Amino acid sequence: MARIKKNVLVQGLSGQISKQVVLKTYGDKTFLSSYPDMSNVTFNESQKAEQSLFARAIAYAKSIIRDPQKKAAFQATIEPGRKVYNAAISAYLKEHKNNNG
């Protein structure tokens, strides 16, 4: 992983470029690394269950933000400045995490 110093073009950037390289920013340092090859990764049942739970949490959060009435009602229950989408994911995970083990 290469560390990039004082380069105004990539300072503070993060994300992938054409599935070739990944830019990561930690604090004030930016790193360049190769895109991860996940083709040979096999997930165990516990990991699959977590991925499924998170996918359901995302679907729940999207359903909340798509409905203006639900969104307004949910916004009223969270602290000011917090995003409804993130709070909905968190609430779903907290509610359903114990049910899954």
N, CA and C of each residue as an Amber inpcrd file, in Angstrom:
protein
   303
   0.8490000  -1.1640000   0.0000000   0.0000000   0.0000000   0.0000000
   0.8990000   1.2320000   0.0000000   0.7150000   2.0850000  -0.9790000
   1.5200000   3.3020000  -1.1000000   0.8610000   4.4390000  -0.3370000
   1.6580000   5.2140000   0.3650000   1.1600000   6.3900000   1.0630000
   1.4510000   7.6120000   0.2080000   0.4570000   8.4420000   0.0260000
   0.5920000   9.6240000  -0.8140000   0.7220000  10.8400000   0.0960000
   1.7960000  11.5980000  -0.0910000   2.0490000  12.7690000   0.7370000
   1.8670000  14.0500000  -0.0610000   1.1390000  14.9860000   0.5050000
   0.9980000  16.3470000  -0.0170000   0.7160000  16.4060000  -1.5180000
  -0.2370000  15.6320000  -1.9670000  -0.6400000  15.6560000  -3.3650000
  -2.0480000  16.2370000  -3.4200000  -2.2010000  17.4250000  -3.9560000
  -3.4860000  18.1070000  -3.9380000  -4.5440000  17.3940000  -4.7810000
  -4.1360000  16.5640000  -5.7270000  -5.1030000  15.8630000  -6.5640000
  -5.8530000  14.7650000  -5.8200000  -5.2070000  14.1030000  -4.8980000
  -5.8450000  12.9880000  -4.2020000  -6.0100000  13.2290000  -2.7030000
  -5.6150000  14.3680000  -2.2040000  -5.7030000  14.6660000  -0.7730000
  -7.1440000  14.5200000  -0.2860000  -7.3660000  13.6460000   0.6560000
  -8.6790000  13.4620000   1.2540000  -9.6450000  12.6010000   0.4510000
  -9.2370000  12.0790000  -0.6870000 -10.1150000  11.2330000  -1.4820000
 -10.1880000   9.8270000  -0.9090000 -11.2930000   9.1680000  -1.1930000
 -11.4160000   7.7560000  -0.8520000 -12.3460000   7.1130000  -1.8660000
 -12.1680000   5.8220000  -2.0840000 -13.0080000   5.1000000  -3.0240000
 -12.1730000   4.3490000  -4.0360000 -12.8650000   3.7040000  -4.9720000
 -12.1730000   2.8920000  -5.9680000 -12.2160000   3.5780000  -7.3210000
 -11.2320000   3.2580000  -8.1250000 -11.1420000   3.7820000  -9.4880000
 -11.1110000   2.5960000 -10.4360000 -12.1760000   2.4260000 -11.2070000
 -12.2810000   1.3750000 -12.2340000 -11.9250000  -0.0230000 -11.7360000
 -12.2090000  -0.3100000 -10.5060000 -11.8900000  -1.6130000  -9.9160000
 -10.4340000  -1.9980000 -10.1390000  -9.5700000  -0.9950000 -10.1800000
  -8.1350000  -1.2230000 -10.3380000  -7.3860000  -0.8470000  -9.0640000
  -7.6900000   0.3270000  -8.5180000  -7.0160000   0.8090000  -7.3170000
  -8.0500000   1.3590000  -6.3370000  -7.6510000   1.4220000  -5.0760000
  -8.4960000   1.9450000  -4.0200000  -7.7370000   3.0470000  -3.2910000
  -8.3860000   4.1820000  -3.1110000  -7.8310000   5.2850000  -2.3210000
  -8.4900000   5.2430000  -0.9500000  -7.6770000   5.2740000   0.0990000
  -8.1850000   5.2410000   1.4680000  -7.5990000   6.4210000   2.2100000
  -8.4120000   7.0910000   2.9870000  -7.9340000   8.2190000   3.7660000
  -8.1170000   7.9140000   5.2390000  -7.0320000   7.9810000   5.9840000
  -7.0390000   7.8100000   7.4310000  -6.4770000   9.0790000   8.0290000
  -7.3350000   9.8560000   8.6720000  -6.8800000  11.1320000   9.2200000
  -6.4770000  12.0490000   8.0860000  -5.2400000  12.5140000   8.1070000
  -4.7650000  13.4100000   7.0450000  -3.8620000  12.6860000   6.0470000
  -3.8320000  11.3580000   6.1020000  -2.9840000  10.5720000   5.1980000
  -3.8460000   9.8150000   4.1940000  -3.4250000   9.8080000   2.9450000
  -4.1320000   9.0910000   1.8910000  -3.2630000   7.9370000   1.4100000
  -3.8840000   6.7720000   1.2470000  -3.1700000   5.5640000   0.8320000
  -3.7640000   5.0410000  -0.4630000  -2.9170000   4.4670000  -1.2840000
  -3.3150000   3.8690000  -2.5430000  -3.0030000   2.3840000  -2.4720000
  -3.9930000   1.5370000  -2.7720000  -3.7600000   0.0940000  -2.7510000
  -4.4870000  -0.5530000  -3.9220000  -4.1640000  -1.7990000  -4.1860000
  -4.8260000  -2.5030000  -5.2750000  -6.2460000  -2.8780000  -4.8510000
  -7.1150000  -3.0320000  -5.8230000  -8.4930000  -3.4090000  -5.5790000
  -8.5240000  -4.8450000  -5.0500000  -9.2830000  -5.1260000  -3.9890000
  -9.2790000  -6.4760000  -3.4260000  -9.9300000  -7.5080000  -4.3440000
  -9.3290000  -8.6820000  -4.4130000  -9.8730000  -9.7890000  -5.1930000
 -10.6590000 -10.6900000  -4.2420000 -11.9770000 -10.6110000  -4.3180000
 -12.8340000 -11.3840000  -3.4170000 -13.4010000 -12.6320000  -4.0980000
 -12.8730000 -12.9830000  -5.2750000 -13.4470000 -14.0790000  -6.0550000
 -13.2840000 -15.4440000  -5.3850000 -12.2830000 -15.6290000  -4.5600000
 -12.0580000 -16.9260000  -3.9240000 -12.5130000 -16.9720000  -2.4690000
 -13.2150000 -15.9400000  -2.0230000 -13.6630000 -15.8880000  -0.6390000
 -14.9510000 -16.6840000  -0.4910000 -14.9740000 -17.5490000   0.5140000
 -16.2000000 -18.2870000   0.8250000 -16.6500000 -17.8480000   2.2080000
 -17.8770000 -17.3980000   2.2950000 -18.4000000 -16.9290000   3.5760000
 -19.0340000 -18.0820000   4.3330000 -18.8030000 -18.1160000   5.6600000
 -19.4240000 -19.1700000   6.4610000 -20.8750000 -18.7700000   6.7800000
 -21.5940000 -19.6680000   7.4010000 -23.0320000 -19.4470000   7.6570000
 -23.2760000 -18.2270000   8.5430000 -22.4130000 -18.0010000   9.5060000
 -22.5640000 -16.8460000  10.3910000 -22.3980000 -15.5350000   9.6140000
 -21.4180000 -15.4990000   8.7360000 -21.2050000 -14.3080000   7.9200000
 -22.3730000 -14.0760000   6.9680000 -22.8870000 -15.1500000   6.3920000
 -24.0330000 -15.0280000   5.4970000 -25.2480000 -14.5120000   6.2460000
 -25.4260000 -14.9630000   7.4740000 -26.5520000 -14.5010000   8.2940000
 -26.4190000 -13.0050000   8.5950000 -25.2050000 -12.5630000   8.9100000
 -24.9680000 -11.1350000   9.1730000 -25.2190000 -10.3010000   7.9240000
 -24.7720000 -10.7930000   6.7720000 -24.9870000 -10.0740000   5.5220000
 -26.4770000  -9.9740000   5.2100000 -27.1940000 -11.0360000   5.4600000
 -28.6400000 -11.0480000   5.2280000 -29.3460000 -10.0710000   6.1660000
 -28.9420000 -10.0650000   7.4290000 -29.5180000  -9.1340000   8.4050000
 -29.2660000  -7.6950000   7.9800000 -28.0580000  -7.3990000   7.5410000
 -27.7220000  -6.0380000   7.1230000 -28.4990000  -5.6550000   5.8620000
 -28.6770000  -6.5880000   4.9340000 -29.4550000  -6.3150000   3.7210000
 -30.9030000  -5.9750000   4.0840000 -31.4650000  -6.6970000   5.0570000
 -32.8260000  -6.3920000   5.5060000 -32.8770000  -5.0290000   6.1880000
 -31.8300000  -4.6670000   6.9240000 -31.7770000  -3.3560000   7.5790000
 -31.7280000  -2.2390000   6.5410000 -30.9790000  -2.4370000   5.4710000
 -30.9080000  -1.4550000   4.3850000 -32.2790000  -1.2940000   3.7350000
 -32.9400000  -2.4100000   3.4540000 -34.2750000  -2.3600000   2.8460000
 -35.2590000  -1.6240000   3.7560000 -35.1680000  -1.8700000   5.0540000
 -36.0330000  -1.1840000   6.0310000 -35.7750000   0.3190000   6.0060000
 -34.5060000   0.7160000   6.0380000 -34.1590000   2.1360000   6.0420000
 -34.6310000   2.8210000   4.7700000 -34.4860000   2.1500000   3.6350000
 -34.9480000   2.7220000   2.3670000 -36.4610000   2.8890000   2.3660000
 -37.1690000   1.9270000   2.9640000 -38.6380000   2.0350000   3.0090000
 -39.0550000   3.2180000   3.8900000 -38.2940000   3.5050000   4.9220000
 -38.5950000   4.6400000   5.8030000 -38.3780000   5.9540000   5.0660000
 -37.2440000   6.1010000   4.3910000 -36.9530000   7.3960000   3.7640000
 -37.7700000   7.6400000   2.4980000 -38.3280000   6.6000000   1.8980000
 -39.1580000   6.7750000   0.6960000 -40.5660000   7.2580000   1.0250000
 -41.0220000   6.9970000   2.2470000 -42.3640000   7.3940000   2.6690000
 -42.2590000   8.6470000   3.5410000 -42.7230000   9.8060000   3.0440000
 -42.5710000  11.0610000   3.7960000 -43.1910000  11.0320000   5.1920000
 -44.3190000  10.3400000   5.3530000 -44.9480000  10.2660000   6.6750000
 -44.1140000   9.4340000   7.6430000 -43.6400000   8.2830000   7.1750000
 -42.7960000   7.4360000   8.0270000 -41.4930000   8.1540000   8.3710000
 -40.9360000   8.8460000   7.3690000 -39.6840000   9.5590000   7.5880000
 -39.8470000  10.6430000   8.6410000 -40.9280000  11.4170000   8.5460000
 -41.1830000  12.4860000   9.5180000 -41.3970000  11.9050000  10.9200000
 -42.1420000  10.8110000  11.0050000 -42.3810000  10.1750000  12.3000000
 -41.0850000   9.6480000  12.8950000 -40.2410000   9.0480000  12.0540000
 -38.9720000   8.5060000  12.5380000 -38.0290000   9.6320000  12.9430000
 -38.0280000  10.7310000  12.1650000 -37.1720000  11.8870000  12.4710000
 -37.4910000  12.4420000  13.8560000 -38.7670000  12.4120000  14.2290000
 -39.1920000  12.9370000  15.5270000 -38.6470000  12.1160000  16.6940000
 -38.2510000  10.8600000  16.4250000 -37.7870000   9.9910000  17.5110000
 -36.2700000  10.0080000  17.7070000 -35.5490000  10.6620000  16.8070000
 -34.0850000  10.6570000  16.9150000 -33.5660000  12.0420000  17.2630000
 -32.3250000  12.1050000  17.7320000 -31.7360000  13.3810000  18.1300000
 -31.4760000  14.2680000  16.9040000 -31.5490000  15.5750000  17.0840000
 -31.3390000  16.5100000  15.9690000 -29.9550000  16.3210000  15.3280000
 -29.9220000  16.4360000  14.0140000 -28.6620000  16.3150000  13.2880000
 -28.3410000  14.9010000  12.8350000 -29.0510000  13.9320000  13.3650000
 -28.8060000  12.5420000  12.9770000 -29.6070000  12.2280000  11.7250000
 -29.0330000  11.4770000  10.8090000 -29.6820000  11.1140000   9.5620000
 -30.6940000   9.9820000   9.7990000 -31.8670000  10.1310000   9.2140000
 -32.9260000   9.1380000   9.3640000 -32.4670000   7.7800000   8.8270000
 -31.8160000   7.7760000   7.6860000 -31.3570000   6.5330000   7.0560000
 -30.4420000   5.7540000   8.0020000 -29.4340000   6.4320000   8.5460000
 -28.4770000   5.7620000   9.4380000 -29.1410000   5.3200000  10.7390000
 -30.0210000   6.1580000  11.2600000 -30.7190000   5.8160000  12.4990000
 -31.6530000   4.6260000  12.2880000 -32.2820000   4.5450000  11.1160000
 -33.1790000   3.4280000  10.8250000 -32.3970000   2.1180000  10.7250000
 -31.2460000   2.1590000  10.0950000 -30.3980000   0.9620000  10.0190000
 -30.0060000   0.5230000  11.4260000 -29.5570000   1.4670000  12.2140000
 -29.1370000   1.1660000  13.5790000 -30.2820000   0.5840000  14.4040000
 -31.4580000   1.1890000  14.2970000 -32.6170000   0.7160000  15.0530000
 -33.0020000  -0.7000000  14.6330000 -32.9980000  -0.9620000  13.3390000
 -33.3390000  -2.2920000  12.8440000 -32.3470000  -3.3240000  13.3640000
 -31.0700000  -3.0040000  13.2720000 -30.0540000  -3.9550000  13.7260000
 -30.1610000  -4.2230000  15.2260000 -30.4030000  -3.1710000  16.0050000
 -30.5420000  -3.3580000  17.4560000 -31.7460000  -4.2220000  17.7880000
 -32.8380000  -4.0100000  17.0580000 -34.0550000  -4.7660000  17.3250000
 -33.9460000  -6.2230000  16.9040000 -33.2740000  -6.4840000  15.7890000
 -33.2370000  -7.8340000  15.2270000 -31.9610000  -8.6090000  15.5290000
 -30.9330000  -7.9570000  16.0320000 -29.6630000  -8.6290000  16.3180000
 -29.8490000  -9.7230000  17.3690000 -30.5930000  -9.4300000  18.4120000
 -30.7960000 -10.3940000  19.4900000 -31.6090000 -11.5900000  19.0220000
 -32.5030000 -11.3880000  18.0640000 -33.3230000 -12.4890000  17.5500000
 -32.5130000 -13.4810000  16.7590000 -31.4020000 -13.0160000  16.1470000
 -30.5780000 -13.8920000  15.3060000 -29.4450000 -14.5550000  16.0700000
 -29.2890000 -14.2450000  17.3120000 -28.2240000 -14.8960000  18.0620000
 -27.2240000 -13.9280000  18.4340000
